[in-house]
């Protein structure tokens, strides 16, 4: 109930333990499906499910039904033509990263797009070559078919030229990556991409940008540098480049600098004035056309010895079957390709789906990219994903659906079938310059380091670990190392959570960390301990050690001391050296009493204290007989806040039960609050409760437990009455009155109907 005109709420309810709440409020019975039920449901088919399956498998049907021809078609045409021109140039440029003849990049910008048009759920990403994937393929290609020396002994290489062998390797590893993506999609394991955090992907793509930059230096400088793969390949490549730096082709350097400066400036203008420009200026295409014309007019290849694109065959080549021997050689590299290609594409697709208000399906995306790569690899294309810059062009030029992507494929096809020869005089240094300028976004991610270090140091360690490992060990091993660092950081955060002691904020039912607030109330003898993490085998000992630290004593040590003291008191009573009087124990021996050093039956020291054969129950906080000392326990109640505990495993159950028993045996009442119902159910199923650990220790909320403690221990604050203490915790209480009205009353004026 909200008070009129005040930002306060008033609630009248009984004090609840978990047991009392369950008794008073009946739960709804829910039938839980067994594994067999899930299997039956999965294989059950009806008309509606078949229709939904067809629509999910062919998302094109869904958006074609709502396609607005008058509003969207013109935008898709403009976007398709613009994206197609960029796709042609990037297909040629990124093919250099894969160490393949340049025209095969046009195949990768065509075949995968066709399949994705029918199977993809994103309407805005541009499918085709992605520089990181191209670089990963290039490392596999140069490993199996190096620039210097013979290729690896693989069945099917006989009678093929070096370029043909490389194309076979690239298409085979792409086919294998496509199979992996397709299988993961069919098995509905698209969630695996969730293990690649934004931080990890940022560090990985930044390292990939460094690799791409180094790999393109040979084109910018006009040097002959063999492709090197494996760990530390970037260092070996730089060593070769610097050893040949005196052989730099000045013409290539000048062309590269002019292109990079021109493209960079115009791209910056595009970003600054994108709201005023109808479409971004296609500066890469313009510079390419100019470079082709100048190179052809002045015969750069003959006069200055620069490396050009060269002959581009017309048309498409016949399908090619993948090589199974290459599958065996490249399986380890194909899996990270499949994951990275999907992860990057899914991340970009997610951004555009949120922006344009439609949904994408991760599992269907896996199927779409898997089928696209399998189909493309059959026609000698290499692995496809999405390039961020190309997708940005498709979306920013007004693209509404994948019809724009299909039209971009048509532009690529026209170049491949008819006008590819016009690109033959294009210097490769121009392509290298275009690639490097497009790395700006990835290289600018270095700015994330200071931000991450200030905000989240473990995330910063993941970023740096992934980036450095990917730079020096290679992209495949670097990704694995980065994933390991990321999972280790998650494990360490869960294994060593930030436990805290909570206290009440005066005048409220709110409890916060004792270290953070000044105006607090902490009743004497009460501790509230919070663990903000699941409790499992790896952190149960940490939990127990932190609990002992918060309590200020070790309950097991205290229990053993008490049992040793009882053993000694019994022995002295039996000898007559100690007698019980109305004033307490009286030492009747002449000499001093020495503490017993008897270490027999150590197991008995861990059992509950037993007073059955003693004349009275011993008050352990009072004065004990001479030379008998036991640590004083000044805590009578402990509250464990389980609000953030999402699960307990069997090891944690055993450790928790042991800790609770130790506390109960030293006469500390333990209460567990805000426990998840499924954890409670698990505790019952695992026979967690017994004569000592009982379900009555579980309370619904922290405040319920605190009020229960204050009711049972009114002596917690010596000079304060019970009602004054309750008032400190909650200044306003609510009581029921006949007629159903609520009335607030002073906590100092107790009412029979008031329940704390």
N, C-alpha and C positions, 0 to 999 in steps of 0.2 A: 504494500500500500504506500503510495507516494503522498507526502504531506502537501497540501495545496500551497503553492507559492514558495516552496522551499525545495532545495536539491537534497532531500533526505528521504530515506525510506524506513518504514517501520514494519517489523515482522513479529508476529506472535506465534510461537510454536514451542512444543516441549523440547527438552534436552534429549538428543538422540544418540544412542550407541548404534552400531550396525545391527545388533540383534533386535533392539526395540523398534528401530525403523522398519525392519523386515516384518516384524510381528504386526505393526500397525498399518503398513502399506503393502497391499498384495501386488506381486509382480505379474506381468503378462508372460504366459508360457510361450516360448518360441522354439519351434522345432529346428534343430540344427542339422544341416545336410551333412551326410556322410560322404566319404570319397566315392562310394558307389553311386550315390545320388547325383553328384557332380558329373560323373562319367556318363550316366544315363541321360542327363540333361544335355550334355555336350553332343551326344550322338542322336538325340531326338530331332526329328525334322517335321515341319509342317509348312503350309503354304506361306504363312507370314514370315517364318524364319528363313525360308528359301529366298523370299523376296528381299529381306534385309541383307542376307548374305550376298546376293547378287549386287545390290546397291553398294555394299561396303567393299566388295571386290572390284567394282567398276564405278568409282566415285564420279567419273565423267557424266554418268547418267543423272546424278543428283543435281549438278550445277548447270547442265545443259537444259534441264526442265525449267529453270528459272532465268535463263539467259535473256537479257534485254537487248535485242538486236539494235534498236535505234539508239540506245544510250551507250552501249558498250562496244559495238563492233568497230567503230572508227578509232576509238582509243586503243583497242587491241591491235589494229592494223599498224598504227603509228608506233606503238610499243614493240610490236613484232619486228618491224623493219629496223628500228634503232637497235634492239637487242641482237638481231641477226648480224648486223655489221660488226658489233662489238664481239660477238661470238666467233666470227671468222678470224678476227685478229687474235683473240685470246686463244683460240684453238691452235693456231700456228705458233704463238709465243709459248704457251704452256707445254707444247709438244717437245720443245727443247729441253725442258726439265725432265721429261721421261726418256731422254736420249734416244728418240726415234726420229725418223724422217718427218719433216714438218707437216706434210699433207695428211698424216694420220690423225692429227688434231682436229681436222674438219670432220672426220668420221665420228669422233667422240662428241662433237657438237651437233650431230644429226641423229644417229640411231637411238641413243638413250632417250632423247627428247620425245620421240614417237611413242615409245612404250609408256613413259611417264605421263603423257597426255591422257591416256586411258586409265592408268592405275593410281596415279598420285592424288593425294588429298589437298596439297597446297595449290593455290591458284596463282601464286605470285613468284615463286622461285624459278630461276632460270637454270635448267639442268645442263650439265656439260663438264668440261675439264675444270678441275680445282687444283691450284698450284701445289698444295701440300700432298695431295694424292699423287699428282704427277711426279713429284720428287721421290715419294716412296716407291713408285713403280720404277723410276729411273735407277734407284739404288739396287733393286732386284735385277734389273736388266743388265747393269754394268757388272754385277757380281757373277751372273751366269754367262754373259757375253762381254768380256772386258774389251776396252779399246786396244790394249796391248796384250798380246799373247793369245793362246787358243781358248775357245769357250769350254765350259764344263761339258763333260762327256754325257750327253743326253740323247736318248733315242729319238730320232726325228729331225736332228740337225743336219743329217747327211745331205749334201747337195744344195744346201741353202746358203745364200750370201749372208754376210754379217747383219745387214739391215733386216733381212727376212727372218733370221734367227731371233733378233731382238723383238720384232713384231710378234713372233710366235710366243715368246716369253711374256710380253706385255698382255697379249690377248688371253693367254692361258691363266695368268695370275688374276686378271680381271674376271674371267669366267668363274674361277674358284671363289673369289670374294663375293661375286653375285650369288653363287650357290649358298654360301654362308649366310648372306643377308636374307635370302628367300626362306631358308630353313628356319632362321630365327623369327621371321615374320609369321610363318605358318604355325610355329610353336608358341606364338604370342609372348615372346620374350623381349619386346621392344623396351621394356623397363631397364635393360642393361645400360642404356645410354645415361640413365640417372646417376650411374657411378662415375661418370665423367663430369665433374663439377665445372662451373664456369671458370673458376680459378685455374683448374688443371688445363682446360681447353685453351685458356688465354696464354698460359705459359708454354704449352705445346705449340700453338700456332706462331707464337713469337720466335721460338727456336726454329720452327720450320721456315719462317721468313729469313732468318740468318742464313740457313742452309741455301735457300733460294737465291739470296743476294750473292753468296760466294759462288754458287754454280753459274751465275750469269756474268761474273766478272770476265770469264774467258771470251765471251762474245763482245762485251764492251771494250775489251782491250785488244781483241783480234789475236788471241793466243791459242795455240794447240795444247790443250790440257786434257789428259786422259781422265775418264770418269772413274772415281774411286768410291767404294762403298764399305760399310762396316764401321766399327768403333774408331773414333778419332780421324775419320776420313776428312773432316773439315780442316783439320790441322795439316794433313798431308797435302790437300788441295791448295791451301794457302801457301805452303812451302814451295810447291811447284810454280805457282803463279809468281811469287816474288823472285824465284830463281830465273824466270823468263821475262821479267818485267822490262828488260832492255830491248826485247823484241816486239814491244807494243806497236800496233798499227795505229798511227796518229789519226788517220782518216776515220777509223772506227770510233776512236775516243771522241773526236769532234762531233760526229753524227750522234753518238749516244748522248753527249752533253746537251746538244741542241734539242734533241727530242725530249729528254728528261725535263729540261727547264721549261720548254713550251707546254708539255703535257701537264706538268705540275702547276704552272701558273693558271692555265685554263680550268683545271679541275678545282682549284681554289676559288676561282670566279664562279664556277658552277655551283659550288657549295654556298657561297655568300649570297648569290642572287637567284637561288633555286625557286624562290617564291615568285620572281618576276619573269623567269625564262619559261616559255611553253614546254620546251624539252631541253635537256642538258646538251651542251655543244659536244658533238662526238669527236673530240680532239684526237683520240688515238687513231680513228679512221682517217681524219684529215691529214695527220702527220704521216701516216702510212702511205696514203696516196701521193703526197708530196715527195716522200723519200723514194718511192718506187719510180716516180717520174724523173727525179734528179739522178738517181742511180742508173736508170736506163739511158738518159740523155748523155751523161758524162762517162758511161761505161766504167763504173767504179770497180767492178770485179777485175777487169783487165788492167786498168791504169794503176789502181792502188792495192790490188790484191785482197780486197775485203771478201768475206764469206757471205754469200747470198743464199736465199731460199732455194733457188734452182728449180729444176723441172718438177712440175706438179701434174701428175697424170690425170687425164679426164676420166670421169666416171668412178664407179665403185668396183671393188674387187670381189671375187666370189667368196662365199662363206668358208670359214676355216674351222676345222674341228680342234678343240683344245688338246694339249699334249698331257697325258696322264703322268708321264715321268716328271714333267715340270710341276704338276700338282704336288708331288712328293717333295720336291726341292723347295717349294715356295709356300707351303701350308702355314708355316710360322709367320711369314710376312703378310700373307693374305688376310689373316684374321684382324690385325690392327687396321689394315686398309678398310675392311668392311665396317669396323666400328667407327673409325674416324670419318669416313665418307658419310655414314648415316648420321653421326652425331652433329657434324657441322650443318648438314642439310636440314636436319630436324630443328636445330637451334634457330636457323634463319627462318624456316617455315613458321615456327612458333611466333616469332616476332611479328611477321606479317599477318598471321591469322588473328592475333590479338588486335592489331591495328585496324583490320577490316572486318572484325566480328564474324568469324566462322571457325569451325573446329577442324583440327587435323588429328589423324589417327596414327600413332607411332608404329603400331604393328603393320598397318597398311602401307606406311611409308617404307618400311623394311622390304615388304613384298614388292613395292613399286621399283625401288632402287635395285633389288636383287634381280628382278626380271629385266630391267633396263640394262644392267651390266652384262647379264647372260646374253641377251639379244645383241648388244653392241659388240661384245667380245667375239661373237660368231662372225661379225663382219670387220674384224681387225681394229675395233675401237678399244681404247683403254678406259680404265675406271672413271666413272662419272660421279659427280656430286653436285654442288652448286658453288659458283664463285660469288662472293659477296658483292663485288662491284657490278657484275653482270646482272644479278638479281635486283640490285638497286636501280639500275637503268630500266629494267623491265617494269618495276613498280612505279618509279618516279615519272616515267613517260606516259603513264595512264593505263598500264596493263590491268585488266580486270580479271582475266581467267587465263587458263593455259592455251587458249587460242593464240595468244601473243607468243607463247613458247613454240607452238606449232608453226606459226609464220616465221619465227626466227630460224627454225630448222629448214624452212623452204628457202630462205635467203642463203643459208649455208649450202644447200643442195644446188642452187643456181651457180654459186661460185665453184663448187666441185665439178659440176657438169659442163659449164660453159666458159666462165671467165677467170678460172684459176691461173691461166697462163700470165695474166696481167701482174700477178704477185711474184713472178719468178725473179725479177731483179731486186726484190726487197732485201736490204742488208739484214743479216741476223742480229746485228748490233741494235737495230731499231726494235726488233722484237724483245731483245734483252732489256732495253731501256724501258719499254712499255711494262714489262713484267716487274721491274724494280720500282717504278713509280706506283704501281698498284699495290706494292707492299706497304705503303705508308700507314694504312690503317692497322696492320698487324704489328709493325715496328713501333707505332705509337703506344702500344700496350705496355711498353716499359714504364710509362707514367703510372701504371697501376701499383708499382712496387712501393713507393712512399705511402700511398693511400692504404694499402693492405697492411703495411708494417704498423701504421698508427691505429688501424681499426681492428685487425685480427692477425696477430703474428703467426699462428699456426697456418692460416691460409697463405700468408706470405711465404712461409717455408715450403708449402706445397708448390706455389708458383715458381719459386727459385729452383727447387729440386727438379721439377719437371722440365723447366727451361734448360738448366745446365746439363741434365742427363741427356736430353734430346739433342743438344748442341754437340756434346762430345761423344756420346755412345751411339748416335744415330736415332732416327725418329721411331723405329719400331721398339728398340730396347728402351729408349727414353720414355715412350708412352707407358711401357710396362713399369719402369722405375717410378714414374710420376704417380701411377695408379697405386703402387705400393706405398709411396710416401703419403698419399691421400688417405688410404685405408688405415695406415698406421696412425695418422693424426686423429682419425675418428675413434680408433680403438683407445688411444691414449686419453682422449677427452672423456670417453666413457669410463675408462679404467681409473682415472684420477679426477673425478668431478670436484667442483668447488662446493664442499659441504659448508653448512653454516648453522650457527645457533640463533634461533628466532626469539624475539620478545614482542610483547604486546605494545602497540601504540596507544598511549593513554586516551581513554574516552571512546575507544572504537573496538570493534571485533576484528581488527586487522593486525597481522603479525608480520614483522619484517626482520631483516638481518640486524643483529644487535650492534654491529660495528657501524651501521649507516645512519642511525638516528639518535637524537638526544632525549626527546620527551617520551620516555619509555617506562614500562612497568614490567618487572620480572619478579614474581612471587618467590620467596625464599623456599629452597628445596625443590624447585621445579626447573627442569631443563627441556627445551624444545629443540630437537635436532632434525635438520632437513638434508636429504641427499637428492640432488637434482639429476638423477640418472637411473637407468635400469640397474638392478643389482644382479650380477652374474658371477661365474666362476673367477673371472679375471679381476674383479674389484671388491669381492666380498671381504677380503682381508684388509684392503684399504678402508672400506666402510667401518670395519670393527676398530681399526687403529684410530681413525678420526673420531669415532664415538667415544673411545676411551679418553682421547685428548680433550674432547668437549666436556666430559664428565669430571675430569680431574683425578680419576682413580681407575685402577684396573679391577673390575669386579671379581675376576677369577683369583687374583692375588689376595684380595680382601677375604673372599670365601675361604681360601686355604688358611689364611692367618686366623680366621675365626674358628675354624675346625681344629687347628693346632691349639688355640687357646682353650677350647672346650676339652680337648684331650688332656691338657695339662691340669685344668680345674678338676676334672674327674679324678685324676691321679692324686692330686693334693688332698681332695676330700676323702679319698679312700685311705690315705696315709694318716689323716688327722691333722695335717699341717694347715688345713683351711677349714673354716667352719662358717655356716650360714647363720646370721642373726637378723633381727628385725631391721638393723641398720645396714645390712649388707654382708658381704664376705669379710671374715676376720682372720688375719694371719696369726696362727697359734704357734708357729715354729720359731725356734730361737734364732736361727741364722737366716740369711737372705734366701729368697726363693730364686732358683736359677731356671732360666727358660729351657724347656725340654728341647733336646736335639734329636728326638726319636723320629726317624724318617721312614719307619715301616708303614705298610698299608697306605701308600701315597694316593691310591685311587679313592680311598675314603674321604680324602680332603676335598674332593670335588663334589661330594654329595651335599644335599641340603643340610643345614645345621639342625641338630637333633637335641632337644632339651628334655627328653622324657624322663631321664633318671636324675635330673637336677632338681633342687628344691625350688627353683624359680627360673623364669625366663630372663636371660641376661640382656640388659640394655647396653648395646655396644658403644653408644656415644657417651655413656656415663663413665665414672672412674672405675677401673678394673683392679683386681688384686695386684699387689706389688710385682713389678717386673713383667707383667703380662701386658703387652701393648698390641693393639689392633688399629689399623688405619681407620680414622673416623670418616663415615659416609654422611655428608650433610645434604644429600639429595634423597627425597622420598618418592619423587615421581619423574618419569621421563616420558616425553611425548615424541614419537617418531613421525615426522611429516612425510607421508608416502605419495603426496599429490603428483610428484614428477616421476615416480617409479612406474614404468610401463610394463615391465615383466620381471619375473624371478625364475632362474633356472634351478635345477635340483641341488647343485653345489651351494647356491645362494640360500636355498631353503634350509639346508643343514646348518650352514654357518649362522644364519639369522636365528634359528631355533636355539643353537648353542649360546649365542650372545644373550638372547632373552632369558634363558634359564639361569645364566650366571647372574644377571641383574635381579631376577626375581628371588634368587637364593640369598642375595644380600639385602633383601627387604626393600627393593626399589620397585615401585609399581610402574609398569610399562604400558603405554597406550599408543596404538597405531591409528593414525587418522588419514582420511581422504584416500583410502586404499581402493584401487580399481576393482570393480566387481569380479572381473575375470581372474584377478590375482587371488581374491578371497575364495573363489570357487576352486582354484587350483590348490590352495592351502588345504581345503577340506578334502579334495580328492587324494592328496598326498599324505593324509593322516598327520598333518602338521600339529594338530591340537592334542593335548593330553591333560593330566591333572594340574600341571603347572602353567603351561601355555594354553590359555582358554580364549574362545571367540569373544568373550565379554571385554577384552582389551581393545577391540576395534571400535572406533567412534567415527561418526559421519563427517564431522568437521573438527578443525583444530580448536575452535571456540567451544564446541560442545565438550571436548575433553578437558579443557582448562576449567570450565565452570564446574564440571564433575569433580575435579581435583580440589578446587577451592571449597566445595561443599563437604568433601571428606576430610580435608585438612585445614580447618579454620585457624590453626595455629601457625600457618605459613608466614604471616607477618605479625610479630608479637604485639605491637601497639595499635593494630588496626582491627576493627571488627570485621566480621565476614562481609557484611553489607558494604562497608567502606571499600573493601578490596574489590568486590564486584563492581562498585561504582567506578573504581579506577579503570577497570577493564571496559566497562560499557556504561556510560553515564545515563543513558535512557533505556528503560525497559518497558515492555508492553504487557498489559494484563487483559485477560478476558473479563467482560462484564455481561450480565444478562442482556439479551436484546441484540447481541452480535456486534455492538459498537466496540471500537478500539480506543483506549485511553492511555496516554503516556503518564507515567508516574515517576517520582523520585526513587532512585535505587535505595535510599536510606529508609524508605517507608515500606516495609515488607507487606505483602498481601498474600493471603493463603492461596490465591489462585495463580500467583506468579510462579513460573517454573524456570529455574536456572539450569 
